[in-house]
């Protein structure tokens, strides 16, 4: 089975959050940034900043974790982001090399 990633995107002001799952994190984040799917939630709300991501050896595990995060409260999502990215920096630059092994 192929690997998977969960991720959280936000806008410049960090007011809106989107949680997603993918098998190719770098490509998917680039699609969000370029508004590849123009009618999508991330395009409509200008969510171009990657603030959290996590890798899994199997996509099924990533899908399960995505559902857990989506069911969590906003505060829990904020806590997850703050646990690894307290400055809410865009993590796009650090994913290219980190995900090459997958």
DOMI-775903 format. One record per atom (N, C-alpha, C): atom name; residue number from 1; x, y, z; chain; residue in three letters. Coordinates in steps of 0.02 Angstrom, whole numbers. Example, Ala and Ser with C-alpha at 12.3 -4.5 7.8 and 13.67 -1.06 7.14 Angstrom:
<rs>
@name->N; resi->1; u->660; v->-284; w->390; chain->A; resn->ala
@name->CA; resi->1; u->615; v->-225; w->390; chain->A; resn->ala
@name->C; resi->1; u->660; v->-165; w->390; chain->A; resn->ala
@name->N; resi->2; u->642; v->-112; w->354; chain->A; resn->ser
@name->CA; resi->2; u->684; v->-53; w->357; chain->A; resn->ser
@name->C; resi->2; u->645; v->2; w->394; chain->A; resn->ser
</rs>
This chain:
<rs>
@name->N; resi->1; u->42; v->-59; w->0; chain->A; resn->unk
@name->CA; resi->1; u->0; v->0; w->0; chain->A; resn->unk
@name->C; resi->1; u->44; v->62; w->0; chain->A; resn->unk
@name->N; resi->2; u->20; v->116; w->-28; chain->A; resn->unk
@name->CA; resi->2; u->60; v->177; w->-33; chain->A; resn->unk
@name->C; resi->2; u->55; v->219; w->31; chain->A; resn->unk
@name->N; resi->3; u->104; v->263; w->42; chain->A; resn->unk
@name->CA; resi->3; u->104; v->306; w->101; chain->A; resn->unk
@name->C; resi->3; u->51; v->361; w->95; chain->A; resn->unk
@name->N; resi->4; u->39; v->394; w->150; chain->A; resn->unk
@name->CA; resi->4; u->-10; v->448; w->151; chain->A; resn->unk
@name->C; resi->4; u->12; v->504; w->197; chain->A; resn->unk
@name->N; resi->5; u->-19; v->561; w->186; chain->A; resn->unk
@name->CA; resi->5; u->-4; v->621; w->226; chain->A; resn->unk
@name->C; resi->5; u->-70; v->655; w->244; chain->A; resn->unk
@name->N; resi->6; u->-71; v->683; w->304; chain->A; resn->unk
@name->CA; resi->6; u->-125; v->729; w->322; chain->A; resn->unk
@name->C; resi->6; u->-94; v->798; w->327; chain->A; resn->unk
@name->N; resi->7; u->-135; v->848; w->317; chain->A; resn->unk
@name->CA; resi->7; u->-108; v->916; w->318; chain->A; resn->unk
@name->C; resi->7; u->-163; v->965; w->337; chain->A; resn->unk
@name->N; resi->8; u->-141; v->1023; w->361; chain->A; resn->unk
@name->CA; resi->8; u->-188; v->1077; w->376; chain->A; resn->unk
@name->C; resi->8; u->-163; v->1140; w->341; chain->A; resn->unk
@name->N; resi->9; u->-209; v->1171; w->303; chain->A; resn->unk
@name->CA; resi->9; u->-195; v->1233; w->267; chain->A; resn->unk
@name->C; resi->9; u->-234; v->1290; w->301; chain->A; resn->unk
@name->N; resi->10; u->-208; v->1351; w->294; chain->A; resn->unk
@name->CA; resi->10; u->-243; v->1410; w->320; chain->A; resn->unk
@name->C; resi->10; u->-230; v->1469; w->273; chain->A; resn->unk
@name->N; resi->11; u->-260; v->1526; w->290; chain->A; resn->unk
@name->CA; resi->11; u->-251; v->1587; w->251; chain->A; resn->unk
@name->C; resi->11; u->-199; v->1632; w->285; chain->A; resn->unk
@name->N; resi->12; u->-186; v->1691; w->257; chain->A; resn->unk
@name->CA; resi->12; u->-136; v->1737; w->283; chain->A; resn->unk
@name->C; resi->12; u->-149; v->1756; w->356; chain->A; resn->unk
@name->N; resi->13; u->-212; v->1765; w->373; chain->A; resn->unk
@name->CA; resi->13; u->-230; v->1787; w->441; chain->A; resn->unk
@name->C; resi->13; u->-241; v->1729; w->489; chain->A; resn->unk
@name->N; resi->14; u->-233; v->1668; w->465; chain->A; resn->unk
@name->CA; resi->14; u->-241; v->1607; w->506; chain->A; resn->unk
@name->C; resi->14; u->-311; v->1601; w->535; chain->A; resn->unk
@name->N; resi->15; u->-361; v->1622; w->498; chain->A; resn->unk
@name->CA; resi->15; u->-429; v->1620; w->524; chain->A; resn->unk
@name->C; resi->15; u->-471; v->1560; w->502; chain->A; resn->unk
@name->N; resi->16; u->-454; v->1532; w->445; chain->A; resn->unk
@name->CA; resi->16; u->-492; v->1475; w->418; chain->A; resn->unk
@name->C; resi->16; u->-445; v->1416; w->410; chain->A; resn->unk
@name->N; resi->17; u->-469; v->1357; w->430; chain->A; resn->unk
@name->CA; resi->17; u->-428; v->1297; w->427; chain->A; resn->unk
@name->C; resi->17; u->-459; v->1245; w->380; chain->A; resn->unk
@name->N; resi->18; u->-416; v->1208; w->346; chain->A; resn->unk
@name->CA; resi->18; u->-438; v->1153; w->304; chain->A; resn->unk
@name->C; resi->18; u->-392; v->1093; w->318; chain->A; resn->unk
@name->N; resi->19; u->-422; v->1036; w->332; chain->A; resn->unk
@name->CA; resi->19; u->-384; v->974; w->344; chain->A; resn->unk
@name->C; resi->19; u->-394; v->928; w->284; chain->A; resn->unk
@name->N; resi->20; u->-339; v->902; w->258; chain->A; resn->unk
@name->CA; resi->20; u->-343; v->858; w->200; chain->A; resn->unk
@name->C; resi->20; u->-298; v->798; w->206; chain->A; resn->unk
@name->N; resi->21; u->-305; v->752; w->159; chain->A; resn->unk
@name->CA; resi->21; u->-264; v->692; w->155; chain->A; resn->unk
@name->C; resi->21; u->-242; v->682; w->83; chain->A; resn->unk
@name->N; resi->22; u->-182; v->656; w->73; chain->A; resn->unk
@name->CA; resi->22; u->-156; v->645; w->5; chain->A; resn->unk
@name->C; resi->22; u->-100; v->593; w->7; chain->A; resn->unk
@name->N; resi->23; u->-85; v->567; w->-52; chain->A; resn->unk
@name->CA; resi->23; u->-28; v->522; w->-57; chain->A; resn->unk
@name->C; resi->23; u->34; v->559; w->-84; chain->A; resn->unk
@name->N; resi->24; u->25; v->621; w->-107; chain->A; resn->unk
@name->CA; resi->24; u->81; v->661; w->-132; chain->A; resn->unk
@name->C; resi->24; u->74; v->732; w->-103; chain->A; resn->unk
@name->N; resi->25; u->104; v->742; w->-45; chain->A; resn->unk
@name->CA; resi->25; u->94; v->805; w->-9; chain->A; resn->unk
@name->C; resi->25; u->119; v->866; w->-47; chain->A; resn->unk
@name->N; resi->26; u->179; v->863; w->-74; chain->A; resn->unk
@name->CA; resi->26; u->206; v->922; w->-108; chain->A; resn->unk
@name->C; resi->26; u->161; v->942; w->-167; chain->A; resn->unk
@name->N; resi->27; u->142; v->894; w->-207; chain->A; resn->unk
@name->CA; resi->27; u->99; v->908; w->-265; chain->A; resn->unk
@name->C; resi->27; u->32; v->937; w->-243; chain->A; resn->unk
@name->N; resi->28; u->2; v->908; w->-192; chain->A; resn->unk
@name->CA; resi->28; u->-64; v->930; w->-170; chain->A; resn->unk
@name->C; resi->28; u->-61; v->1001; w->-141; chain->A; resn->unk
@name->N; resi->29; u->-10; v->1017; w->-103; chain->A; resn->unk
@name->CA; resi->29; u->-4; v->1084; w->-75; chain->A; resn->unk
@name->C; resi->29; u->7; v->1135; w->-131; chain->A; resn->unk
@name->N; resi->30; u->47; v->1116; w->-181; chain->A; resn->unk
@name->CA; resi->30; u->56; v->1160; w->-239; chain->A; resn->unk
@name->C; resi->30; u->-10; v->1173; w->-274; chain->A; resn->unk
@name->N; resi->31; u->-52; v->1122; w->-280; chain->A; resn->unk
@name->CA; resi->31; u->-118; v->1131; w->-311; chain->A; resn->unk
@name->C; resi->31; u->-160; v->1181; w->-271; chain->A; resn->unk
@name->N; resi->32; u->-157; v->1177; w->-204; chain->A; resn->unk
@name->CA; resi->32; u->-193; v->1225; w->-163; chain->A; resn->unk
@name->C; resi->32; u->-166; v->1295; w->-175; chain->A; resn->unk
@name->N; resi->33; u->-101; v->1302; w->-175; chain->A; resn->unk
@name->CA; resi->33; u->-70; v->1368; w->-183; chain->A; resn->unk
@name->C; resi->33; u->-86; v->1399; w->-251; chain->A; resn->unk
@name->N; resi->34; u->-91; v->1357; w->-302; chain->A; resn->unk
@name->CA; resi->34; u->-105; v->1381; w->-370; chain->A; resn->unk
@name->C; resi->34; u->-179; v->1383; w->-387; chain->A; resn->unk
@name->N; resi->35; u->-221; v->1367; w->-338; chain->A; resn->unk
@name->CA; resi->35; u->-294; v->1364; w->-347; chain->A; resn->unk
@name->C; resi->35; u->-312; v->1321; w->-408; chain->A; resn->unk
@name->N; resi->36; u->-282; v->1263; w->-411; chain->A; resn->unk
@name->CA; resi->36; u->-292; v->1216; w->-466; chain->A; resn->unk
@name->C; resi->36; u->-366; v->1197; w->-473; chain->A; resn->unk
@name->N; resi->37; u->-398; v->1186; w->-417; chain->A; resn->unk
@name->CA; resi->37; u->-470; v->1171; w->-416; chain->A; resn->unk
@name->C; resi->37; u->-506; v->1235; w->-394; chain->A; resn->unk
@name->N; resi->38; u->-526; v->1276; w->-441; chain->A; resn->unk
@name->CA; resi->38; u->-550; v->1343; w->-427; chain->A; resn->unk
@name->C; resi->38; u->-613; v->1347; w->-385; chain->A; resn->unk
@name->N; resi->39; u->-653; v->1295; w->-385; chain->A; resn->unk
@name->CA; resi->39; u->-715; v->1297; w->-346; chain->A; resn->unk
@name->C; resi->39; u->-707; v->1264; w->-277; chain->A; resn->unk
@name->N; resi->40; u->-647; v->1243; w->-260; chain->A; resn->unk
@name->CA; resi->40; u->-635; v->1208; w->-197; chain->A; resn->unk
@name->C; resi->40; u->-638; v->1256; w->-138; chain->A; resn->unk
@name->N; resi->41; u->-646; v->1227; w->-79; chain->A; resn->unk
@name->CA; resi->41; u->-649; v->1266; w->-17; chain->A; resn->unk
@name->C; resi->41; u->-585; v->1306; w->-8; chain->A; resn->unk
@name->N; resi->42; u->-527; v->1274; w->-20; chain->A; resn->unk
@name->CA; resi->42; u->-464; v->1309; w->-10; chain->A; resn->unk
@name->C; resi->42; u->-455; v->1367; w->-59; chain->A; resn->unk
@name->N; resi->43; u->-480; v->1360; w->-119; chain->A; resn->unk
@name->CA; resi->43; u->-476; v->1415; w->-168; chain->A; resn->unk
@name->C; resi->43; u->-522; v->1472; w->-148; chain->A; resn->unk
@name->N; resi->44; u->-583; v->1456; w->-130; chain->A; resn->unk
@name->CA; resi->44; u->-632; v->1508; w->-112; chain->A; resn->unk
@name->C; resi->44; u->-610; v->1548; w->-51; chain->A; resn->unk
@name->N; resi->45; u->-577; v->1516; w->-4; chain->A; resn->unk
@name->CA; resi->45; u->-556; v->1550; w->57; chain->A; resn->unk
@name->C; resi->45; u->-481; v->1567; w->58; chain->A; resn->unk
@name->N; resi->46; u->-448; v->1560; w->1; chain->A; resn->unk
@name->CA; resi->46; u->-379; v->1580; w->-9; chain->A; resn->unk
@name->C; resi->46; u->-332; v->1546; w->42; chain->A; resn->unk
@name->N; resi->47; u->-340; v->1482; w->51; chain->A; resn->unk
@name->CA; resi->47; u->-300; v->1444; w->98; chain->A; resn->unk
@name->C; resi->47; u->-237; v->1419; w->62; chain->A; resn->unk
@name->N; resi->48; u->-182; v->1454; w->70; chain->A; resn->unk
@name->CA; resi->48; u->-121; v->1439; w->33; chain->A; resn->unk
@name->C; resi->48; u->-62; v->1424; w->79; chain->A; resn->unk
@name->N; resi->49; u->-72; v->1425; w->143; chain->A; resn->unk
@name->CA; resi->49; u->-17; v->1415; w->190; chain->A; resn->unk
@name->C; resi->49; u->-23; v->1348; w->226; chain->A; resn->unk
@name->N; resi->50; u->28; v->1306; w->217; chain->A; resn->unk
@name->CA; resi->50; u->32; v->1241; w->250; chain->A; resn->unk
@name->C; resi->50; u->60; v->1251; w->320; chain->A; resn->unk
@name->N; resi->51; u->19; v->1236; w->371; chain->A; resn->unk
@name->CA; resi->51; u->41; v->1248; w->440; chain->A; resn->unk
@name->C; resi->51; u->52; v->1184; w->479; chain->A; resn->unk
@name->N; resi->52; u->30; v->1127; w->452; chain->A; resn->unk
@name->CA; resi->52; u->39; v->1063; w->487; chain->A; resn->unk
@name->C; resi->52; u->38; v->1007; w->436; chain->A; resn->unk
@name->N; resi->53; u->80; v->956; w->447; chain->A; resn->unk
@name->CA; resi->53; u->77; v->895; w->407; chain->A; resn->unk
@name->C; resi->53; u->107; v->838; w->447; chain->A; resn->unk
@name->N; resi->54; u->84; v->778; w->430; chain->A; resn->unk
@name->CA; resi->54; u->108; v->718; w->462; chain->A; resn->unk
@name->C; resi->54; u->107; v->661; w->411; chain->A; resn->unk
@name->N; resi->55; u->158; v->619; w->414; chain->A; resn->unk
@name->CA; resi->55; u->163; v->564; w->365; chain->A; resn->unk
@name->C; resi->55; u->144; v->498; w->397; chain->A; resn->unk
@name->N; resi->56; u->119; v->452; w->355; chain->A; resn->unk
@name->CA; resi->56; u->99; v->385; w->376; chain->A; resn->unk
@name->C; resi->56; u->125; v->336; w->324; chain->A; resn->unk
@name->N; resi->57; u->142; v->277; w->347; chain->A; resn->unk
@name->CA; resi->57; u->168; v->226; w->301; chain->A; resn->unk
@name->C; resi->57; u->113; v->200; w->254; chain->A; resn->unk
@name->N; resi->58; u->51; v->204; w->276; chain->A; resn->unk
@name->CA; resi->58; u->-4; v->180; w->235; chain->A; resn->unk
@name->C; resi->58; u->-59; v->233; w->231; chain->A; resn->unk
@name->N; resi->59; u->-86; v->244; w->172; chain->A; resn->unk
@name->CA; resi->59; u->-137; v->294; w->160; chain->A; resn->unk
@name->C; resi->59; u->-199; v->283; w->204; chain->A; resn->unk
@name->N; resi->60; u->-215; v->221; w->217; chain->A; resn->unk
@name->CA; resi->60; u->-273; v->206; w->259; chain->A; resn->unk
@name->C; resi->60; u->-266; v->236; w->329; chain->A; resn->unk
@name->N; resi->61; u->-205; v->235; w->356; chain->A; resn->unk
@name->CA; resi->61; u->-193; v->265; w->422; chain->A; resn->unk
@name->C; resi->61; u->-201; v->340; w->419; chain->A; resn->unk
@name->N; resi->62; u->-179; v->370; w->364; chain->A; resn->unk
@name->CA; resi->62; u->-186; v->443; w->355; chain->A; resn->unk
@name->C; resi->62; u->-260; v->462; w->350; chain->A; resn->unk
@name->N; resi->63; u->-298; v->423; w->314; chain->A; resn->unk
@name->CA; resi->63; u->-370; v->437; w->307; chain->A; resn->unk
@name->C; resi->63; u->-404; v->433; w->374; chain->A; resn->unk
@name->N; resi->64; u->-388; v->383; w->413; chain->A; resn->unk
@name->CA; resi->64; u->-417; v->375; w->480; chain->A; resn->unk
@name->C; resi->64; u->-400; v->436; w->524; chain->A; resn->unk
@name->N; resi->65; u->-337; v->458; w->523; chain->A; resn->unk
@name->CA; resi->65; u->-316; v->515; w->564; chain->A; resn->unk
@name->C; resi->65; u->-348; v->580; w->540; chain->A; resn->unk
@name->N; resi->66; u->-356; v->587; w->474; chain->A; resn->unk
@name->CA; resi->66; u->-390; v->646; w->447; chain->A; resn->unk
@name->C; resi->66; u->-461; v->651; w->474; chain->A; resn->unk
@name->N; resi->67; u->-496; v->596; w->475; chain->A; resn->unk
@name->CA; resi->67; u->-565; v->596; w->501; chain->A; resn->unk
@name->C; resi->67; u->-567; v->614; w->574; chain->A; resn->unk
@name->N; resi->68; u->-516; v->591; w->612; chain->A; resn->unk
@name->CA; resi->68; u->-513; v->608; w->683; chain->A; resn->unk
@name->C; resi->68; u->-503; v->683; w->692; chain->A; resn->unk
@name->N; resi->69; u->-457; v->711; w->654; chain->A; resn->unk
@name->CA; resi->69; u->-443; v->783; w->659; chain->A; resn->unk
@name->C; resi->69; u->-503; v->824; w->638; chain->A; resn->unk
@name->N; resi->70; u->-535; v->804; w->584; chain->A; resn->unk
@name->CA; resi->70; u->-594; v->841; w->560; chain->A; resn->unk
@name->C; resi->70; u->-650; v->840; w->612; chain->A; resn->unk
@name->N; resi->71; u->-654; v->787; w->651; chain->A; resn->unk
@name->CA; resi->71; u->-706; v->781; w->702; chain->A; resn->unk
@name->C; resi->71; u->-689; v->821; w->765; chain->A; resn->unk
@name->N; resi->72; u->-625; v->838; w->773; chain->A; resn->unk
@name->CA; resi->72; u->-603; v->875; w->832; chain->A; resn->unk
@name->C; resi->72; u->-629; v->947; w->831; chain->A; resn->unk
@name->N; resi->73; u->-627; v->978; w->888; chain->A; resn->unk
@name->CA; resi->73; u->-646; v->1049; w->894; chain->A; resn->unk
@name->C; resi->73; u->-592; v->1092; w->862; chain->A; resn->unk
@name->N; resi->74; u->-610; v->1154; w->848; chain->A; resn->unk
@name->CA; resi->74; u->-561; v->1201; w->821; chain->A; resn->unk
@name->C; resi->74; u->-502; v->1208; w->869; chain->A; resn->unk
@name->N; resi->75; u->-516; v->1210; w->933; chain->A; resn->unk
@name->CA; resi->75; u->-462; v->1218; w->982; chain->A; resn->unk
@name->C; resi->75; u->-412; v->1160; w->978; chain->A; resn->unk
@name->N; resi->76; u->-436; v->1100; w->969; chain->A; resn->unk
@name->CA; resi->76; u->-391; v->1042; w->962; chain->A; resn->unk
@name->C; resi->76; u->-348; v->1048; w->899; chain->A; resn->unk
@name->N; resi->77; u->-377; v->1074; w->846; chain->A; resn->unk
@name->CA; resi->77; u->-339; v->1085; w->784; chain->A; resn->unk
@name->C; resi->77; u->-285; v->1137; w->796; chain->A; resn->unk
@name->N; resi->78; u->-303; v->1191; w->832; chain->A; resn->unk
@name->CA; resi->78; u->-254; v->1243; w->848; chain->A; resn->unk
@name->C; resi->78; u->-198; v->1214; w->891; chain->A; resn->unk
@name->N; resi->79; u->-215; v->1171; w->938; chain->A; resn->unk
@name->CA; resi->79; u->-165; v->1139; w->981; chain->A; resn->unk
@name->C; resi->79; u->-118; v->1096; w->940; chain->A; resn->unk
@name->N; resi->80; u->-145; v->1059; w->892; chain->A; resn->unk
@name->CA; resi->80; u->-103; v->1016; w->849; chain->A; resn->unk
@name->C; resi->80; u->-54; v->1059; w->810; chain->A; resn->unk
@name->N; resi->81; u->-78; v->1113; w->781; chain->A; resn->unk
@name->CA; resi->81; u->-34; v->1158; w->742; chain->A; resn->unk
@name->C; resi->81; u->19; v->1188; w->787; chain->A; resn->unk
@name->N; resi->82; u->-2; v->1215; w->844; chain->A; resn->unk
@name->CA; resi->82; u->44; v->1248; w->890; chain->A; resn->unk
@name->C; resi->82; u->97; v->1200; w->918; chain->A; resn->unk
@name->N; resi->83; u->81; v->1136; w->921; chain->A; resn->unk
@name->CA; resi->83; u->128; v->1087; w->949; chain->A; resn->unk
@name->C; resi->83; u->191; v->1080; w->906; chain->A; resn->unk
@name->N; resi->84; u->184; v->1090; w->840; chain->A; resn->unk
@name->CA; resi->84; u->243; v->1083; w->797; chain->A; resn->unk
@name->C; resi->84; u->261; v->1147; w->760; chain->A; resn->unk
@name->N; resi->85; u->215; v->1195; w->758; chain->A; resn->unk
@name->CA; resi->85; u->226; v->1256; w->719; chain->A; resn->unk
@name->C; resi->85; u->196; v->1317; w->756; chain->A; resn->unk
@name->N; resi->86; u->224; v->1335; w->814; chain->A; resn->unk
@name->CA; resi->86; u->195; v->1388; w->854; chain->A; resn->unk
@name->C; resi->86; u->196; v->1457; w->821; chain->A; resn->unk
@name->N; resi->87; u->239; v->1466; w->772; chain->A; resn->unk
@name->CA; resi->87; u->242; v->1530; w->735; chain->A; resn->unk
@name->C; resi->87; u->196; v->1531; w->675; chain->A; resn->unk
@name->N; resi->88; u->164; v->1475; w->661; chain->A; resn->unk
@name->CA; resi->88; u->118; v->1467; w->604; chain->A; resn->unk
@name->C; resi->88; u->153; v->1487; w->538; chain->A; resn->unk
@name->N; resi->89; u->213; v->1463; w->530; chain->A; resn->unk
@name->CA; resi->89; u->251; v->1475; w->468; chain->A; resn->unk
@name->C; resi->89; u->226; v->1428; w->414; chain->A; resn->unk
@name->N; resi->90; u->235; v->1448; w->351; chain->A; resn->unk
@name->CA; resi->90; u->218; v->1405; w->295; chain->A; resn->unk
@name->C; resi->90; u->272; v->1351; w->290; chain->A; resn->unk
@name->N; resi->91; u->251; v->1289; w->295; chain->A; resn->unk
@name->CA; resi->91; u->297; v->1232; w->297; chain->A; resn->unk
@name->C; resi->91; u->314; v->1204; w->228; chain->A; resn->unk
@name->N; resi->92; u->294; v->1237; w->175; chain->A; resn->unk
@name->CA; resi->92; u->304; v->1212; w->107; chain->A; resn->unk
@name->C; resi->92; u->378; v->1198; w->93; chain->A; resn->unk
@name->N; resi->93; u->421; v->1241; w->117; chain->A; resn->unk
@name->CA; resi->93; u->492; v->1232; w->102; chain->A; resn->unk
@name->C; resi->93; u->523; v->1171; w->134; chain->A; resn->unk
@name->N; resi->94; u->496; v->1150; w->192; chain->A; resn->unk
@name->CA; resi->94; u->526; v->1092; w->225; chain->A; resn->unk
@name->C; resi->94; u->494; v->1026; w->206; chain->A; resn->unk
@name->N; resi->95; u->442; v->1026; w->164; chain->A; resn->unk
@name->CA; resi->95; u->411; v->962; w->147; chain->A; resn->unk
@name->C; resi->95; u->443; v->929; w->86; chain->A; resn->unk
@name->N; resi->96; u->472; v->968; w->42; chain->A; resn->unk
@name->CA; resi->96; u->500; v->939; w->-20; chain->A; resn->unk
@name->C; resi->96; u->551; v->885; w->-4; chain->A; resn->unk
@name->N; resi->97; u->598; v->900; w->39; chain->A; resn->unk
@name->CA; resi->97; u->650; v->851; w->56; chain->A; resn->unk
@name->C; resi->97; u->625; v->800; w->106; chain->A; resn->unk
@name->N; resi->98; u->581; v->819; w->150; chain->A; resn->unk
@name->CA; resi->98; u->556; v->773; w->201; chain->A; resn->unk
@name->C; resi->98; u->512; v->719; w->172; chain->A; resn->unk
@name->N; resi->99; u->479; v->733; w->116; chain->A; resn->unk
@name->CA; resi->99; u->433; v->683; w->88; chain->A; resn->unk
@name->C; resi->99; u->464; v->642; w->31; chain->A; resn->unk
@name->N; resi->100; u->525; v->658; w->12; chain->A; resn->unk
@name->CA; resi->100; u->558; v->621; w->-42; chain->A; resn->unk
@name->C; resi->100; u->565; v->547; w->-27; chain->A; resn->unk
@name->N; resi->101; u->572; v->529; w->36; chain->A; resn->unk
@name->CA; resi->101; u->580; v->459; w->55; chain->A; resn->unk
@name->C; resi->101; u->517; v->418; w->43; chain->A; resn->unk
@name->N; resi->102; u->460; v->452; w->37; chain->A; resn->unk
@name->CA; resi->102; u->397; v->418; w->28; chain->A; resn->unk
@name->C; resi->102; u->383; v->414; w->-46; chain->A; resn->unk
</rs>
